[in-house]
Amino acid sequence: HLSTYCSLPLSAQTEVKQLIQNWYSYYGYVSIDNIENCTMEEYRERHPTSEASGEGGDLHLHHIITKGSDTRLRDCTANWIMLTVKEHRELHDYGEEVFLRKYPHLVNKFKRIQDYQKEINNNGRIRKM
């Protein structure tokens, strides 16, 4: 955990942990992406680091709902996540469940697009997210 890695006093560790948990809840629970309706190129420019780890370098744009399983969501920004090459490989090799245990702050981002897919499947209409 970040707070123990930084050798913070116990009281500060609790505060840091709570702050991070609050951020995770907010980040993953927002219902609208701030960069809605942008191109993949614009998304890449606006995400210069991994959304999982914050690392930079060679990044891949991953579709949470794969392009092959639902082409309707291919261009939906809520379905995109920027990952390092290593993270992208881990996600495909070990699966979503293992990946989200490692990066729990992304759980709600994945859940949001999965819920949206269910909504589309139930009513047949794509709405603006």
Short mmCIF file of the C-alpha atoms (twelve columns), coordinates in Angstrom:
data_MODEL
# 
_entry.id   MODEL 
# 
loop_
_atom_site.group_PDB 
_atom_site.id 
_atom_site.type_symbol 
_atom_site.label_atom_id 
_atom_site.label_alt_id 
_atom_site.label_comp_id 
_atom_site.label_asym_id 
_atom_site.label_seq_id 
_atom_site.Cartn_x 
_atom_site.Cartn_y 
_atom_site.Cartn_z 
_atom_site.pdbx_PDB_model_num 
ATOM 1   C CA . HIS A 1   0.000   0.000   0.000   1 
ATOM 2   C CA . LEU A 2   1.244   3.487   -0.885  1 
ATOM 3   C CA . SER A 3   1.007   4.896   2.636   1 
ATOM 4   C CA . THR A 4   3.172   2.141   4.133   1 
ATOM 5   C CA . TYR A 5   5.606   2.279   1.205   1 
ATOM 6   C CA . CYS A 6   6.230   5.948   1.991   1 
ATOM 7   C CA . SER A 7   6.889   5.124   5.675   1 
ATOM 8   C CA . LEU A 8   4.200   7.500   6.905   1 
ATOM 9   C CA . PRO A 9   3.149   7.526   10.576  1 
ATOM 10  C CA . LEU A 10  0.162   5.294   11.305  1 
ATOM 11  C CA . SER A 11  -2.276  8.218   11.638  1 
ATOM 12  C CA . ALA A 12  -1.209  9.596   8.249   1 
ATOM 13  C CA . GLN A 13  -1.446  6.117   6.691   1 
ATOM 14  C CA . THR A 14  -5.100  5.960   7.712   1 
ATOM 15  C CA . GLU A 15  -5.777  9.387   6.176   1 
ATOM 16  C CA . VAL A 16  -3.990  8.485   2.936   1 
ATOM 17  C CA . LYS A 17  -5.819  5.168   2.693   1 
ATOM 18  C CA . GLN A 18  -9.191  6.910   3.188   1 
ATOM 19  C CA . LEU A 19  -8.332  9.558   0.591   1 
ATOM 20  C CA . ILE A 20  -7.348  6.900   -1.946  1 
ATOM 21  C CA . GLN A 21  -10.515 4.880   -1.253  1 
ATOM 22  C CA . ASN A 22  -12.644 7.996   -1.742  1 
ATOM 23  C CA . TRP A 23  -10.882 8.745   -5.020  1 
ATOM 24  C CA . TYR A 24  -11.379 5.158   -6.214  1 
ATOM 25  C CA . SER A 25  -15.088 5.383   -5.419  1 
ATOM 26  C CA . TYR A 26  -15.492 8.662   -7.258  1 
ATOM 27  C CA . TYR A 27  -13.320 7.837   -10.253 1 
ATOM 28  C CA . GLY A 28  -14.994 4.551   -10.991 1 
ATOM 29  C CA . TYR A 29  -18.495 5.694   -10.207 1 
ATOM 30  C CA . VAL A 30  -18.825 8.776   -12.382 1 
ATOM 31  C CA . SER A 31  -21.566 8.155   -14.907 1 
ATOM 32  C CA . ILE A 32  -20.227 10.438  -17.627 1 
ATOM 33  C CA . ASP A 33  -16.738 10.481  -19.051 1 
ATOM 34  C CA . ASN A 34  -15.300 13.968  -19.342 1 
ATOM 35  C CA . ILE A 35  -13.920 13.204  -22.775 1 
ATOM 36  C CA . GLU A 36  -17.086 11.873  -24.318 1 
ATOM 37  C CA . ASN A 37  -17.285 11.755  -28.107 1 
ATOM 38  C CA . CYS A 38  -13.610 12.198  -28.799 1 
ATOM 39  C CA . THR A 39  -11.530 10.295  -31.304 1 
ATOM 40  C CA . MET A 40  -9.130  7.534   -30.284 1 
ATOM 41  C CA . GLU A 41  -6.258  9.872   -31.089 1 
ATOM 42  C CA . GLU A 42  -7.679  12.566  -28.783 1 
ATOM 43  C CA . TYR A 43  -8.228  9.971   -26.065 1 
ATOM 44  C CA . ARG A 44  -4.598  8.883   -26.357 1 
ATOM 45  C CA . GLU A 45  -3.434  12.499  -26.097 1 
ATOM 46  C CA . ARG A 46  -5.556  13.053  -22.998 1 
ATOM 47  C CA . HIS A 47  -4.286  9.879   -21.329 1 
ATOM 48  C CA . PRO A 48  -0.490  10.066  -21.528 1 
ATOM 49  C CA . THR A 49  -0.171  7.469   -18.758 1 
ATOM 50  C CA . SER A 50  -1.788  4.165   -17.874 1 
ATOM 51  C CA . GLU A 51  -5.186  4.427   -16.204 1 
ATOM 52  C CA . ALA A 52  -4.255  1.326   -14.184 1 
ATOM 53  C CA . SER A 53  -0.812  2.170   -12.815 1 
ATOM 54  C CA . GLY A 54  -0.108  5.741   -13.880 1 
ATOM 55  C CA . GLU A 55  3.009   4.603   -15.731 1 
ATOM 56  C CA . GLY A 56  3.963   6.189   -19.035 1 
ATOM 57  C CA . GLY A 57  5.797   4.783   -22.002 1 
ATOM 58  C CA . ASP A 58  4.402   2.630   -24.766 1 
ATOM 59  C CA . LEU A 59  0.640   2.543   -24.167 1 
ATOM 60  C CA . HIS A 60  -2.194  0.525   -25.679 1 
ATOM 61  C CA . LEU A 61  -5.843  1.522   -25.960 1 
ATOM 62  C CA . HIS A 62  -7.870  -1.407  -24.626 1 
ATOM 63  C CA . HIS A 63  -11.578 -1.945  -25.285 1 
ATOM 64  C CA . ILE A 64  -13.193 -3.159  -22.053 1 
ATOM 65  C CA . ILE A 65  -16.003 -4.789  -24.034 1 
ATOM 66  C CA . THR A 66  -13.972 -6.283  -26.859 1 
ATOM 67  C CA . LYS A 67  -14.526 -5.087  -30.404 1 
ATOM 68  C CA . GLY A 68  -15.397 -8.615  -31.470 1 
ATOM 69  C CA . SER A 69  -18.003 -9.193  -28.773 1 
ATOM 70  C CA . ASP A 70  -19.933 -5.941  -29.320 1 
ATOM 71  C CA . THR A 71  -19.092 -3.695  -32.268 1 
ATOM 72  C CA . ARG A 72  -21.672 -1.117  -31.110 1 
ATOM 73  C CA . LEU A 73  -19.321 -0.077  -28.295 1 
ATOM 74  C CA . ARG A 74  -16.161 0.147   -30.399 1 
ATOM 75  C CA . ASP A 75  -16.183 3.958   -30.493 1 
ATOM 76  C CA . CYS A 76  -17.686 4.589   -27.056 1 
ATOM 77  C CA . THR A 77  -15.133 6.429   -24.902 1 
ATOM 78  C CA . ALA A 78  -16.511 4.804   -21.742 1 
ATOM 79  C CA . ASN A 79  -15.378 1.489   -23.230 1 
ATOM 80  C CA . TRP A 80  -11.760 2.589   -23.592 1 
ATOM 81  C CA . ILE A 81  -8.917  2.353   -21.123 1 
ATOM 82  C CA . MET A 82  -5.271  3.244   -21.631 1 
ATOM 83  C CA . LEU A 83  -2.820  0.589   -20.410 1 
ATOM 84  C CA . THR A 84  0.864   -0.147  -20.628 1 
ATOM 85  C CA . VAL A 85  1.841   -2.979  -22.944 1 
ATOM 86  C CA . LYS A 86  2.544   -5.175  -19.908 1 
ATOM 87  C CA . GLU A 87  -0.822  -4.386  -18.282 1 
ATOM 88  C CA . HIS A 88  -2.659  -4.991  -21.549 1 
ATOM 89  C CA . ARG A 89  -0.966  -8.374  -21.915 1 
ATOM 90  C CA . GLU A 90  -1.762  -9.236  -18.261 1 
ATOM 91  C CA . LEU A 91  -5.416  -8.345  -18.775 1 
ATOM 92  C CA . HIS A 92  -5.695  -10.634 -21.799 1 
ATOM 93  C CA . ASP A 93  -3.535  -13.427 -20.335 1 
ATOM 94  C CA . TYR A 94  -5.031  -13.598 -16.825 1 
ATOM 95  C CA . GLY A 95  -8.504  -12.155 -17.355 1 
ATOM 96  C CA . GLU A 96  -10.521 -9.292  -16.048 1 
ATOM 97  C CA . GLU A 97  -11.097 -10.688 -12.555 1 
ATOM 98  C CA . VAL A 98  -7.372  -11.032 -11.797 1 
ATOM 99  C CA . PHE A 99  -6.609  -7.670  -13.428 1 
ATOM 100 C CA . LEU A 100 -9.240  -5.853  -11.360 1 
ATOM 101 C CA . ARG A 101 -7.955  -7.412  -8.136  1 
ATOM 102 C CA . LYS A 102 -4.615  -5.833  -8.939  1 
ATOM 103 C CA . TYR A 103 -6.190  -2.488  -9.965  1 
ATOM 104 C CA . PRO A 104 -9.375  -2.223  -7.859  1 
ATOM 105 C CA . HIS A 105 -9.865  1.467   -8.656  1 
ATOM 106 C CA . LEU A 106 -10.956 0.378   -12.151 1 
ATOM 107 C CA . VAL A 107 -13.754 -1.958  -11.018 1 
ATOM 108 C CA . ASN A 108 -16.480 0.650   -11.375 1 
ATOM 109 C CA . LYS A 109 -15.208 1.817   -14.769 1 
ATOM 110 C CA . PHE A 110 -15.509 -1.765  -16.050 1 
ATOM 111 C CA . LYS A 111 -18.883 -2.241  -14.330 1 
ATOM 112 C CA . ARG A 112 -20.278 0.972   -15.813 1 
ATOM 113 C CA . ILE A 113 -19.661 -0.075  -19.423 1 
ATOM 114 C CA . GLN A 114 -20.877 -3.617  -18.730 1 
ATOM 115 C CA . ASP A 115 -24.111 -2.213  -17.266 1 
ATOM 116 C CA . TYR A 116 -24.452 0.039   -20.308 1 
ATOM 117 C CA . GLN A 117 -24.055 -2.973  -22.599 1 
ATOM 118 C CA . LYS A 118 -26.845 -4.778  -20.707 1 
ATOM 119 C CA . GLU A 119 -29.038 -1.696  -21.090 1 
ATOM 120 C CA . ILE A 120 -28.428 -1.664  -24.857 1 
ATOM 121 C CA . ASN A 121 -29.169 -5.375  -25.075 1 
ATOM 122 C CA . ASN A 122 -32.434 -4.913  -23.159 1 
ATOM 123 C CA . ASN A 123 -33.841 -1.934  -25.053 1 
ATOM 124 C CA . GLY A 124 -31.881 -2.044  -28.314 1 
ATOM 125 C CA . ARG A 125 -30.959 1.639   -28.203 1 
ATOM 126 C CA . ILE A 126 -27.629 3.321   -27.637 1 
ATOM 127 C CA . ARG A 127 -27.927 6.466   -25.536 1 
ATOM 128 C CA . LYS A 128 -25.347 9.166   -25.065 1 
ATOM 129 C CA . MET A 129 -23.275 8.343   -21.976 1 
# 
